[in-house]
Amino acid sequence: WASRGEYLDAVFDETTAEAAIGVALQAGMAELTVDAGLLKPVREGIRTIHERSFSLQNTRDGINSSFTGVRPDDNDGVEIEYYDAADNYETATIDCLPPGALGIKKEKIKLTGVADKVRAWRIGMRAASAQRYNRWTYTFGTEMDGRACSYGSFIALNEDIPGWSQSALLKAYDGNTLTVNEPLEWIAGETYMCSIRRPDGSLAGPYYATRGASDYE
């Protein structure tokens, strides 16, 4: 993570390898996971390529979504505690509040391995943003498709929402025309885009789409 200026700044006395790796990854806004028996760092960030896609066609009971609003007892900010290298590594705290937050009830996070105020603030604001903006939860069940994903995988969910999205099985493809097994709703004047789930589960697209000779194309 050197390109982002994220460095580990820590001294370890006696600890475990797992704990030391966890400290190092926390400094880079990541966490340690195990994937197929191998240690794997997972770091959220801007990603544009979906690893897998799921729709009504490859989920058992469809995709269910739920929204949770802000509740009175929710945290409304984060308090970061870290060792400030600019102050001889003395303990320092910094409040990380999203716009409009009063900071009445703050989540306390202790950082080890970060000794810079700006980087500590970035990590705190990332956590504060998750508190405020991570409000949607999606649940679905799969058969073997789910084994192709791992913790932190970037996936696409294709829900059938009237006026917003629709999905169907692809029956034929001749290079320009896609033929599906269900009629699609086309509204004149609207701009449409489509994505295709490859046989390995990854996503191709999105591409601009226009109606063909019928509602199935």
C-alpha positions in Angstrom: 0.0 0.0 0.0 3.0 2.3 -0.4 1.3 4.1 -3.3 -1.3 5.5 -0.9 1.3 6.4 1.7 0.1 3.7 4.1 2.9 2.3 6.2 3.2 0.2 9.3 4.8 2.0 12.2 5.0 -0.4 15.2 7.4 -2.1 17.5 6.4 -5.7 18.5 7.6 -7.3 21.8 6.0 -10.6 22.3 3.0 -11.4 20.1 1.7 -14.0 17.7 2.3 -14.0 13.9 -1.5 -13.6 13.4 -1.7 -10.6 15.7 1.3 -8.9 14.1 -0.2 -9.5 10.6 -3.5 -8.1 11.8 -1.8 -4.9 13.0 0.0 -4.5 9.7 -3.1 -5.0 7.7 -5.1 -2.6 9.9 -2.7 0.1 9.0 -3.7 -0.5 5.4 -7.4 -0.6 6.1 -7.5 -4.3 5.6 -8.1 -7.5 7.6 -6.8 -11.0 7.6 -9.0 -13.9 6.3 -8.5 -17.5 5.4 -9.5 -18.6 1.9 -9.3 -22.2 0.9 -6.7 -22.8 3.6 -4.5 -19.9 2.7 -4.0 -16.6 4.5 -5.5 -13.8 2.4 -5.6 -10.0 3.1 -9.0 -8.4 2.2 -9.1 -4.7 1.6 -12.1 -2.7 0.5 -11.5 -0.1 -2.1 -12.7 1.2 -5.5 -13.2 -1.8 -7.7 -14.8 -1.9 -11.2 -14.7 -5.6 -12.1 -17.3 -7.9 -10.5 -16.0 -11.3 -9.5 -19.4 -13.0 -9.7 -23.0 -12.2 -10.3 -26.3 -13.5 -8.8 -29.9 -13.1 -10.0 -33.2 -15.0 -9.7 -31.7 -17.5 -12.1 -29.0 -18.8 -9.8 -30.4 -18.2 -6.3 -32.7 -20.5 -4.5 -35.3 -18.1 -3.1 -34.5 -14.9 -4.9 -32.7 -11.9 -3.5 -34.1 -10.2 -0.5 -33.1 -6.6 0.4 -33.8 -4.7 3.6 -33.1 -1.1 4.7 -32.2 0.0 8.2 -32.7 3.6 9.1 -30.8 5.6 11.7 -31.8 4.6 15.2 -31.5 6.7 18.4 -28.9 4.4 20.0 -26.7 4.2 16.9 -23.1 5.5 17.0 -22.8 8.9 15.3 -19.1 9.1 14.9 -15.7 7.5 15.7 -13.0 8.3 18.2 -9.6 7.1 17.1 -6.8 6.6 19.6 -3.3 6.3 18.2 0.3 7.0 19.0 1.4 10.3 17.4 4.9 10.3 16.0 4.9 14.1 15.8 4.5 14.2 19.6 7.1 11.7 20.6 4.6 8.8 20.2 2.3 10.0 23.0 -1.2 8.8 23.0 -3.6 11.1 21.1 -7.2 11.0 20.1 -9.1 12.4 17.1 -12.8 12.7 16.5 -14.1 11.5 13.1 -17.6 12.8 12.5 -19.5 12.6 9.2 -21.3 15.9 8.1 -24.0 16.9 10.5 -23.0 14.4 13.2 -23.0 15.6 16.8 -20.6 13.0 18.2 -22.9 12.2 21.1 -22.2 8.5 21.0 -18.9 7.6 19.4 -17.4 4.3 18.6 -13.9 4.0 20.1 -11.2 2.5 18.0 -7.6 2.0 19.1 -5.1 1.9 16.3 -1.8 0.1 16.6 0.7 0.6 13.8 -0.5 4.0 12.7 1.4 7.0 14.0 0.3 9.8 11.7 -2.7 12.0 12.4 -3.9 12.2 8.8 -3.8 8.4 8.3 -5.6 7.9 11.6 -8.3 10.3 10.6 -8.7 8.5 7.3 -9.3 5.2 9.0 -11.7 6.8 11.4 -13.7 8.5 8.7 -13.9 5.3 6.8 -15.4 3.6 9.9 -17.7 6.6 10.5 -18.9 6.5 6.9 -19.7 2.8 7.2 -21.8 3.6 10.3 -23.9 6.2 8.4 -24.1 4.9 4.9 -24.1 1.0 5.1 -27.8 0.7 5.5 -28.8 -1.9 2.9 -28.6 -5.7 3.6 -29.0 -8.3 0.9 -29.6 -12.0 1.6 -29.9 -14.9 -0.8 -29.1 -18.6 -1.0 -27.2 -20.5 -3.7 -26.2 -24.0 -4.5 -22.6 -24.5 -5.5 -22.3 -20.9 -6.9 -21.7 -19.5 -3.5 -18.4 -21.5 -3.2 -16.9 -19.4 -6.0 -17.0 -16.4 -3.7 -15.0 -15.5 -0.7 -15.1 -13.0 2.1 -15.0 -9.5 0.6 -15.8 -10.6 -3.0 -17.1 -7.8 -5.2 -20.3 -9.2 -6.7 -23.2 -7.9 -8.7 -26.8 -8.6 -7.7 -29.5 -8.5 -10.4 -32.9 -8.1 -8.8 -36.2 -8.0 -10.7 -37.5 -4.6 -9.7 -40.2 -3.1 -11.9 -39.0 -0.1 -13.7 -35.4 -0.6 -12.6 -34.0 -4.1 -13.4 -34.9 -7.5 -14.8 -33.2 -10.8 -15.5 -33.7 -13.8 -17.6 -31.9 -16.9 -18.9 -29.8 -16.5 -22.1 -31.0 -18.9 -24.8 -29.0 -17.7 -27.8 -26.3 -15.2 -28.8 -25.2 -14.5 -32.4 -22.7 -11.7 -31.7 -25.1 -8.8 -31.7 -28.5 -10.2 -30.5 -29.2 -11.8 -27.2 -32.3 -14.0 -27.0 -33.7 -14.7 -23.5 -36.4 -17.1 -22.2 -38.7 -14.4 -20.7 -40.1 -11.2 -22.3 -38.4 -8.0 -21.3 -40.1 -4.7 -20.6 -39.0 -2.1 -23.1 -40.1 1.6 -22.7 -39.6 4.0 -25.5 -37.1 6.7 -24.9 -35.4 4.9 -22.0 -31.7 4.0 -22.0 -31.0 0.4 -21.3 -27.9 -1.5 -20.3 -27.3 -5.2 -19.9 -24.8 -7.5 -18.3 -24.1 -11.2 -19.1 -23.2 -13.8 -16.6 -20.4 -16.0 -18.0 -20.4 -19.8 -17.5 -17.8 -19.3 -14.7 -20.1 -16.9 -12.9 -18.1 -13.7 -13.7 -19.9 -10.7 -15.2 -19.4 -9.3 -18.6 -20.5 -5.7 -19.2 -22.5 -3.6 -18.7 -23.2 -2.8 -22.3 -25.7 -0.5 -23.9 -28.8 -2.4 -25.2 -31.7 -1.8 -27.5 -34.8 -3.8 -28.2 -34.5 -6.4 -31.0 -37.2 -7.9 -33.2 -39.3 -8.9 -30.1 -39.5 -8.5 -26.4 -37.3 -11.5 -26.1 -34.4 -9.9 -27.9 
